[in-house]
């Protein structure tokens, strides 16, 4: 199946110049089902308390959907992966990355279904592999196929959202899927992992998740963005101070499970599968490393024919100015 980002590109080009009418008193934030420590703060209402704002939390299944909502002005702050971020920046969407939310590892993986007769990468040829288009897993899948020297045209790559992947998997309609939790956990119940995003990173294609904000909103409400970043980073610090103690707290696990939809018993291992950068790390990451990663991802997507052109510089799409000093 031919993969392209044309629908996303059309949506961005049509509404990229839209202006947001929301103030810091009423903000819509797009989140996804990925497992991370800040889900506890989200469940506790810590973001609302710190910002003094009413936050409308909207759950999305993919970064592509988040980007479209941000482009329209319906969403002011959004959680996206590095691949949809790169695609959006390449199209000129007026956003800025203000936090690296997670450096992805084993929490995203390519799983093959038991009985699909896939024991090695070469067996993917001719098989149906599902992935949410314009996502970090989409990018990782393409990068893995390139590493394995497999022509993507010889694999039936299907565009399915995580919940659709679960349904298709249970029906036996697909042979493999590259996805994150909770869909990943469902797939692993009768499947095995062929590769993780930690593997793909070692092969030269690292991925990350990020918090982005519309530039017009950030310019008018910098304090909101700074407080949002602080709450997130405080959550990360609490987790990283003692991951085992944090995971032993049943209340933490219940809140993350409630917000993300992941299985409570799998949350500890899922958290270990990613790295959550602290404020001192953000100060370095939100500079050359992230700018280069977005540029490299954009160039790869252009090479694959998924975006038409790339920016001369991606520096305008990344800012460390909202990270609290530590």
PyMOL commands that set and color helices and strands:
alter all, ss='L'
color gray80, all
select helices_A, chain A and resi 6-15+38-44+46-51+63-72+82-90+121-124+136-147+152-154+162-171+183-188+197-202+215-220+222-241+243-248+250-260+264-272+279-303+315-317
alter helices_A, ss='H'
color red, helices_A
select strands_A, chain A and resi 26-31+54-59+77-81+95-103+108-113+128-131+156-159+176-180+191-196+208-214
alter strands_A, ss='S'
color yellow, strands_A
deselect
rebuild
show_as cartoon
